[in-house]
Amino acid sequence: MKILLLADEESKYLWDYFEKSKLDGIDLIISCGDLKPAYLSFLATFSKAPILYVHGNHDGVYDRTPPEGCINIEDNIYVYKGVRILGLGGCMNYNDGPHQYTERQMESRIRKLQLKLWRHKGFDILVTHSPARNINDGEDRPHMGFQAFRKLLDKYMPKYFVHGHVHLNYSWNQQREYIYNEHTTVINAFERYILDYEE
């Protein structure tokens, strides 16, 4: 299964220089946030693949203008062809803006998912906007990751953890991929990345 991952910056390759053939073979599209709703709506128009998304901290406009033809997976487990996908958007609270959470608030969101997690026997892909604490995150408050995500990874050991928020063109030493605890491949979805998911 080919999954197109998107986050943080609209890809000129897919938008400014779009050709429908560029979406050939894509089975699923996942946005990790901070993308214009018009961009996702545009892709939904030309793609047969479902487009899933979580909110980034700059996605306040989604409340008024959500991306058309796309599926919000916030605080939910979406199953696609047997693959269980858990969505938890937002970032660490740094100025009380939209889709910002304290560590305690994120833990509360996860607690409310316990029944869904039990029913689905865990999940295969964790989709977030923010990274996890000490995994591809920053030391400044806006880019600090959530410890709660590490707890999820430790308990459920998913195949993939996909996030955005920390741009690969920042001056920090960012990695596109990272192996966590030998079980989980962590992927920074900045701009665009194609994941070949082996079922």
SEGU-106804 format. One line per 8 residues: number of its first residue (from 1); for each residue x, y, z of N, C-alpha, C, O. Coordinates in steps of 0.001 Angstrom, whole numbers. Layout:
BEGIN
NUM> X:Y:Z:X:Y:Z:X:Y:Z:X:Y:Z ~ ... .
This chain:
BEGIN
1> 838:-1190:0:0:0:0:880:1250:0:1788:1376:821 ~ 608:2164:-918:1372:3409:-974:566:4525:-292:-572:4810:-663 ~ 1191:5142:711:549:6214:1465:1326:7501:1246:2526:7561:1512 ~ 646:8527:762:1263:9839:584:1085:10631:1870:-40:10912:2284 ~ 2198:10989:2499:2189:11752:3745:2470:13215:3438:3345:13533:2633 ~ 1729:14095:4081:1864:15532:3857:1889:16263:5192:1281:15816:6164 ~ 2604:17403:5233:2581:18239:6440:3263:19577:6194:4232:19663:5439 ~ 2752:20613:6834:3441:21879:7099:3647:22821:5921:3560:24038:6086 .
9> 3909:22299:4771:4204:23155:3613:3607:22520:2368:3863:21354:2069 ~ 2808:23298:1643:2208:22784:417:3305:22460:-605:4186:23277:-871 ~ 3230:21274:-1159:4244:20836:-2112:4007:21464:-3482:2949:21269:-4080 ~ 4986:22215:-3980:4871:22787:-5326:4773:21680:-6368:4114:21839:-7395 ~ 5426:20570:-6098:5400:19422:-7009:3967:18931:-7216:3598:18511:-8314 ~ 3161:18987:-6147:1794:18487:-6223:762:19567:-6514:-350:19255:-6942 ~ 1113:20844:-6287:113:21903:-6436:459:22823:-7613:-320:22921:-8561 ~ 1594:23485:-7569:1973:24414:-8644:2256:23689:-9959:1939:24188:-11039 .
17> 2858:22506:-9849:3226:21750:-11047:2450:20433:-11109:3001:19381:-11436 ~ 1182:20518:-10791:367:19309:-10667:140:18610:-12006:-106:19240:-13034 ~ 234:17289:-11948:-197:16413:-13038:-928:15251:-12377:-434:14679:-11405 ~ -2068:14910:-12883:-2885:13873:-12249:-2122:12561:-12105:-2369:11793:-11175 ~ -1205:12309:-13018:-442:11053:-12971:435:10950:-11725:836:9853:-11337 ~ 733:12086:-11101:1568:12063:-9893:872:11376:-8725:1518:10987:-7751 ~ -444:11229:-8823:-1191:10548:-7768:-1496:9094:-8128:-2138:8385:-7353 ~ -1041:8651:-9294:-1254:7261:-9694:-580:6318:-8694:563:6530:-8291 .
25> -1299:5294:-8313:-736:4292:-7411:-815:4660:-5945:-448:3847:-5096 ~ -1285:5867:-5612:-1424:6269:-4214:-2737:5706:-3670:-3806:5992:-4208 ~ -2658:4913:-2613:-3838:4274:-2034:-4490:5104:-943:-5698:5016:-720 ~ -3681:5915:-261:-4178:6679:883:-3333:7938:1028:-2126:7905:787 ~ -3958:9053:1422:-3246:10303:1673:-3505:10714:3117:-4649:10714:3572 ~ -2443:11062:3834:-2572:11471:5234:-1889:12819:5431:-715:12988:5104 ~ -2642:13776:5970:-2079:15090:6312:-1845:15178:7807:-2729:14873:8608 ~ -644:15599:8171:-282:15782:9578:-424:17236:10020:121:17627:11052 .
33> -1149:18031:9250:-1505:19365:9715:-709:20511:9128:313:20326:8468 ~ -1225:21722:9398:-644:22988:8942:-598:23103:7423:375:23594:6852 ~ -1663:22643:6784:-1789:22775:5337:-3095:23506:5023:-4095:23335:5720 ~ -3075:24317:3973:-4273:25069:3599:-5395:24099:3231:-5156:23113:2534 ~ -6618:24372:3696:-7724:23478:3330:-7941:23401:1819:-8352:22363:1302 ~ -7667:24484:1120:-7830:24478:-340:-6874:23481:-998:-7211:22884:-2021 ~ -5703:23300:-427:-4709:22354:-950:-5225:20924:-830:-5167:20151:-1787 ~ -5731:20580:356:-6257:19232:545:-7510:19012:-288:-7704:17926:-835 .
41> -8365:20027:-393:-9568:19916:-1221:-9200:19715:-2690:-9860:18963:-3408 ~ -8151:20388:-3123:-7649:20250:-4495:-7216:18811:-4758:-7572:18227:-5782 ~ -6445:18240:-3825:-5984:16863:-3994:-7156:15887:-3968:-7159:14891:-4691 ~ -8160:16182:-3121:-9332:15306:-3038:-10099:15282:-4355:-10731:14281:-4695 ~ -10041:16378:-5087:-10737:16462:-6373:-10141:15512:-7403:-10859:14961:-8237 ~ -8828:15324:-7341:-8139:14553:-8378:-7721:13151:-7935:-7295:12344:-8762 ~ -7838:12857:-6649:-7400:11557:-6160:-8584:10670:-5816:-9596:11143:-5299 ~ -8454:9398:-6103:-9466:8426:-5698:-9201:7926:-4286:-10053:7278:-3678 .
49> -8008:8232:-3764:-7625:7769:-2429:-8295:8617:-1347:-8432:9828:-1517 ~ -8716:8001:-235:-9212:8796:887:-8117:9723:1405:-6939:9366:1394 ~ -8506:10903:1854:-7552:11843:2448:-7925:12033:3918:-8999:12545:4235 ~ -7038:11619:4796:-7241:11735:6238:-6418:12909:6752:-5365:13227:6199 ~ -6908:13561:7827:-6118:14662:8368:-6317:14840:9868:-7350:14477:10430 ~ -5289:15412:10496:-5381:15939:11855:-5034:17425:11776:-4492:17892:10774 ~ -5351:18159:12836:-5095:19593:12848:-3672:19922:13284:-3114:19294:14184 ~ -3106:20917:12626:-1880:21524:13103:-2232:22757:13920:-3398:23141:14004 .
57> -1232:23373:14516:-1490:24551:15353:-1815:25797:14532:-2193:26821:15101 ~ -1675:25731:13214:-2045:26862:12355:-3310:26574:11543:-3567:27224:10530 ~ -4097:25594:11996:-5277:25176:11240:-6588:25665:11845:-7614:24997:11720 ~ -6564:26826:12499:-7781:27377:13066:-8851:27636:12025:-10042:27586:12335 ~ -8445:27911:10798:-9396:28186:9714:-10240:26954:9372:-11316:27086:8789 ~ -9758:25757:9729:-10508:24534:9443:-11873:24544:10125:-12816:23924:9633 ~ -11983:25247:11260:-13264:25293:11968:-14339:25956:11118:-15514:25604:11213 ~ -13937:26917:10283:-14873:27618:9401:-14876:27033:7992:-15912:26985:7328 .
65> -13696:26589:7544:-13555:26084:6174:-12773:24777:6186:-11585:24771:5862 ~ -13410:23679:6550:-12685:22400:6545:-12384:21962:5117:-13105:22335:4192 ~ -11337:21182:4929:-11025:20699:3576:-12129:19774:3066:-12482:18791:3718 ~ -12661:20101:1903:-13777:19337:1350:-13306:17981:828:-12229:17853:245 ~ -14140:16986:1056:-13834:15649:554:-12788:14917:1363:-12288:13879:929 ~ -12440:15441:2546:-11406:14836:3388:-12017:14361:4711:-13118:14777:5071 ~ -11315:13507:5420:-11835:12872:6632:-11002:13286:7834:-9796:13044:7874 ~ -11639:13904:8806:-10984:14302:10051:-10875:13080:10965:-11894:12485:11317 .
73> -9663:12699:11353:-9482:11519:12212:-9029:11904:13620:-8483:11072:14344 ~ -9251:13154:14009:-8905:13584:15365:-9607:12713:16409:-10810:12471:16318 ~ -8853:12249:17389:-9401:11487:18511:-10217:10289:18039:-11267:9973:18598 ~ -9717:9636:17008:-10449:8512:16442:-9467:7490:15863:-8300:7794:15612 ~ -9966:6284:15660:-9202:5244:14971:-9930:4949:13664:-11063:4468:13661 ~ -9263:5245:12566:-9831:5034:11233:-9173:3783:10657:-7948:3660:10652 ~ -9996:2860:10176:-9462:1609:9634:-9592:1627:8115:-10687:1777:7574 ~ -8459:1472:7441:-8444:1443:5987:-7755:168:5522:-6561:-26:5749 .
81> -8520:-696:4871:-8001:-1978:4382:-7269:-2737:5486:-6212:-3328:5263 ~ -7853:-2706:6671:-7308:-3442:7802:-6237:-2707:8591:-5812:-3184:9643 ~ -5792:-1552:8102:-4757:-778:8793:-5431:197:9756:-6252:1016:9344 ~ -5084:106:11033:-5695:932:12081:-4880:2213:12255:-3689:2163:12562 ~ -5529:3357:12056:-4835:4647:12048:-5425:5539:13133:-6607:5880:13091 ~ -4600:5913:14102:-5028:6744:15226:-4589:8186:14993:-3420:8436:14702 ~ -5518:9139:15119:-5215:10542:14883:-5275:11399:16135:-6266:11369:16865 ~ -4208:12171:16390:-4138:13097:17525:-3393:14358:17074:-2163:14399:17101 .
89> -4135:15375:16663:-3510:16589:16160:-3133:17566:17262:-3302:17293:18450 ~ -2611:18723:16828:-2245:19784:17751:-803:19716:18209:-68:18784:17885 ~ -416:20732:18974:947:20801:19498:923:21272:20942:-140:21540:21503 ~ 2101:21370:21534:2230:21832:22911:1725:23270:23027:2003:24105:22167 ~ 988:23544:24084:445:24886:24300:1575:25884:24575:2361:25714:25508 ~ 1636:26930:23738:2648:27959:23946:2073:29365:23964:2725:30289:24451 ~ 839:29550:23433:214:30882:23535:-1311:30798:23562:-2002:31762:23233 ~ -1829:29623:23961:-3278:29399:24070:-4000:29549:22735:-5179:29901:22708 .
97> -3311:29288:21636:-3923:29349:20319:-4728:28098:20022:-4821:27202:20860 ~ -5314:28033:18824:-6119:26856:18459:-5265:25599:18339:-4120:25645:17890 ~ -5844:24489:18746:-5203:23175:18627:-3863:23119:19358:-2895:22537:18867 ~ -3826:23730:20531:-2662:23654:21416:-3098:23021:22738:-4183:23304:23245 ~ -2242:22166:23286:-2609:21381:24466:-1446:21315:25451:-276:21315:25069 ~ -1803:21259:26712:-792:20956:27725:-554:19450:27712:-1319:18701:27103 ~ 484:19016:28369:748:17578:28482:-440:16879:29136:-839:15794:28713 ~ -992:17496:30149:-2124:16900:30860:-3352:16797:29958:-4073:15800:30004 .
105> -3591:17812:29147:-4731:17778:28231:-4568:16688:27178:-5540:16024:26817 ~ -3349:16500:26684:-3124:15429:25702:-3324:14065:26354:-3898:13162:25745 ~ -2856:13915:27579:-3074:12657:28295:-4558:12382:28476:-4995:11234:28387 ~ -5341:13438:28733:-6785:13288:28889:-7434:12841:27586:-8326:11993:27597 ~ -6994:13403:26466:-7520:12986:25160:-7263:11498:24932:-8130:10775:24442 ~ -6080:11060:25287:-5716:9654:25079:-6518:8742:26002:-6929:7657:25590 ~ -6744:9166:27241:-7550:8359:28164:-8953:8134:27610:-9515:7050:27763 ~ -9514:9144:26972:-10859:9028:26405:-10905:8058:25228:-11986:7665:24789 .
113> -9752:7675:24722:-9677:6739:23597:-9509:5283:24031:-9437:4388:23189 ~ -9449:5049:25325:-9126:3706:25817:-10079:2631:25298:-9639:1543:24929 ~ -11381:2926:25265:-12337:1930:24786:-12112:1623:23304:-12147:463:22895 ~ -11882:2668:22501:-11613:2465:21073:-10320:1677:20878:-10246:796:20022 ~ -9311:1994:21669:-8043:1270:21568:-8223:-199:21939:-7622:-1080:21324 ~ -9038:-452:22929:-9298:-1836:23347:-10066:-2588:22266:-9737:-3727:21933 ~ -11100:-1934:21719:-11917:-2580:20688:-11106:-2909:19435:-11311:-3950:18811 ~ -10187:-2016:19074:-9382:-2217:17861:-8082:-2972:18137:-7299:-3234:17224 .
121> -7864:-3316:19407:-6639:-4017:19813:-5398:-3229:19410:-4436:-3781:18877 ~ -5445:-1903:19683:-4305:-1042:19386:-4443:-354:18035:-5548:-137:17537 ~ -3300:-18:17459:-3293:691:16180:-1981:400:15466:-1005:-25:16085 ~ -1966:632:14154:-780:366:13335:2:1633:13003:1226:1607:12880 ~ -728:2748:12859:-90:4024:12530:-621:5094:13476:-1833:5268:13606 ~ 281:5804:14130:-91:6969:14927:178:8211:14080:1301:8439:13630 ~ -874:9012:13869:-761:10239:13068:-956:11430:14001:-2002:11559:14637 ~ 45:12294:14082:-33:13479:14932:509:14684:14159:1055:14548:13065 .
129> 344:15847:14748:1029:17019:14200:2372:17175:14912:3418:17295:14273 ~ 2325:17171:16216:3535:17332:17018:4330:16030:17091:3745:14949:17032 ~ 5640:16116:17218:6414:14908:17485:6244:14475:18941:5556:15139:19716 ~ 6862:13378:19299:6894:12930:20692:8092:13578:21391:9041:14011:20738 ~ 8038:13639:22706:9139:14238:23458:10435:13463:23221:10481:12239:23346 ~ 11474:14203:22880:12825:13668:22647:12911:12752:21432:13856:11973:21308 ~ 11927:12842:20531:12016:12136:19247:11730:13168:18157:10571:13450:17852 ~ 12776:13723:17578:12643:14711:16497:11985:16016:16927:11545:16786:16073 .
137> 11905:16283:18230:11271:17536:18656:12324:18598:18941:13521:18361:18780 ~ 11863:19775:19367:12772:20863:19695:12760:21139:21187:11970:20554:21929 ~ 13628:22021:21618:13696:22380:23034:12876:23622:23349:12584:23889:24515 ~ 12498:24389:22322:11634:25540:22571:10201:25053:22769:9790:24039:22203 ~ 9454:25790:23577:8106:25361:23951:7214:25034:22748:6550:23998:22771 ~ 7164:25868:21694:6265:25560:20576:6561:24238:19874:5654:23612:19326 ~ 7823:23809:19884:8197:22606:19131:8541:21416:20023:9039:20397:19545 ~ 8273:21551:21313:8504:20449:22242:7437:19381:22030:6257:19702:21885 .
145> 7842:18125:22012:6900:17032:21782:6209:16572:23050:6537:17017:24150 ~ 5250:15678:22884:4460:15169:24011:5014:13858:24549:5260:12915:23796 ~ 5204:13814:25851:5601:12576:26521:4493:11527:26370:4766:10328:26316 ~ 3250:11990:26303:2112:11070:26174:2217:10225:24907:1768:9079:24892 ~ 2804:10777:23847:2968:10003:22613:3979:8873:22812:3803:7775:22285 ~ 5024:9146:23564:6016:8087:23844:5361:6937:24602:5652:5769:24348 ~ 4478:7277:25531:3776:6239:26289:2919:5377:25367:2853:4158:25522 ~ 2259:6030:24402:1466:5281:23419:2345:4342:22607:1992:3183:22387 .
153> 3490:4845:22163:4399:4028:21358:4939:2853:22179:5054:1736:21674 ~ 5263:3112:23433:5797:2051:24293:4761:962:24556:5097:-221:24596 ~ 3508:1360:24734:2463:396:25079:1968:-397:23878:1789:-1611:23971 ~ 1743:280:22741:1098:-379:21605:2057:-780:20487:1685:-1565:19614 ~ 3258:-268:20496:4292:-630:19525:3770:-654:18077:3849:-1687:17413 ~ 3241:470:17589:2746:506:16212:3887:395:15208:5052:580:15560 ~ 3551:93:13960:4574:19:12916:5143:1400:12603:6342:1559:12371 ~ 4242:2409:12601:4669:3751:12192:4107:4826:13117:2999:4714:13641 .
161> 4900:5857:13293:4480:7086:13958:4815:8224:12998:5982:8483:12706 ~ 3767:8902:12510:3932:9930:11489:3548:11287:12080:2469:11430:12656 ~ 4417:12271:11943:4144:13597:12493:4635:14677:11544:5283:14391:10538 ~ 4319:15915:11877:4816:17078:11147:5401:18062:12145:6131:17678:13059 ~ 5070:19345:11960:5354:20433:12899:6812:20895:12923:7077:22097:12913 ~ 7748:19966:12953:9167:20313:12988:9706:20197:11563:10005:19104:11083 ~ 9821:21331:10908:10172:21344:9489:11583:20816:9254:12496:21089:10033 ~ 11747:20072:8194:13070:19536:7874:14039:20626:7431:15252:20413:7425 .
169> 13510:21798:7058:14420:22880:6654:14769:23815:7806:15389:24859:7598 ~ 14367:23438:9033:14856:24167:10204:16353:23901:10332:16873:22951:9747 ~ 17024:24723:11078:18479:24566:11223:18847:23401:12138:20011:23005:12204 ~ 17846:22845:12851:18133:21733:13747:18506:20496:12933:18256:20430:11729 ~ 19096:19535:13599:19502:18289:12952:18306:17339:12899:18165:16446:13734 ~ 17449:17552:11899:16223:16768:11789:16432:15537:10909:17213:15558:9958 ~ 15714:14467:11248:15763:13242:10470:14409:12990:9828:13372:13223:10448 ~ 14414:12519:8599:13165:12143:7931:12609:10868:8576:11408:10769:8832 .
177> 13486:9900:8835:13073:8642:9455:13935:8337:10662:15105:8714:10733 ~ 13327:7646:11605:14007:7308:12862:13356:6037:13400:12131:5920:13383 ~ 14149:5096:13871:13609:3865:14457:13554:4035:15968:14556:4340:16615 ~ 12356:3830:16516:12161:3960:17960:11871:2585:18564:10953:1888:18132 ~ 12652:2211:19554:12445:961:20302:12398:-287:19417:11767:-1282:19775 ~ 13055:-234:18286:13179:-1372:17371:11864:-1795:16722:11862:-2667:15853 ~ 10751:-1196:17126:9442:-1615:16609:8794:-581:15702:8070:-937:14772 ~ 9047:697:15965:8284:1767:15320:9173:2650:14457:10189:3170:14920 .
185> 8781:2813:13202:9461:3761:12324:8784:5112:12466:7590:5250:12201 ~ 9554:6109:12887:9053:7472:13047:9361:8231:11759:10495:8211:11280 ~ 8354:8897:11200:8528:9623:9939:8075:11064:10100:6957:11333:10539 ~ 8958:11987:9739:8594:13396:9659:8008:13617:8268:8701:13466:7263 ~ 6720:13978:8220:5995:14068:6946:6132:15423:6271:5375:15719:5347 ~ 7067:16250:6700:7227:17599:6147:7128:17616:4619:7790:16831:3941 ~ 6317:18495:4095:6021:18683:2677:5351:17438:2078:4126:17392:1970 ~ 6137:16440:1692:5541:15211:1145:6531:14060:1274:7746:14243:1205 .
193> 5979:12886:1460:6788:11679:1579:5896:10489:1246:4743:10457:1674 ~ 6386:9529:509:5617:8344:184:6073:7170:1042:7241:6782:1028 ~ 5126:6620:1784:5381:5469:2641:4878:4228:1945:3704:4149:1581 ~ 5757:3254:1757:5346:1947:1241:5010:1066:2446:5891:506:3099 ~ 3733:964:2714:3288:214:3887:3134:-1261:3518:2348:-1615:2640 ~ 3889:-2102:4195:3801:-3542:3951:2796:-4140:4897:2955:-4063:6115 ~ 1760:-4738:4343:690:-5322:5183:1093:-6688:5678:330:-7335:6395 .
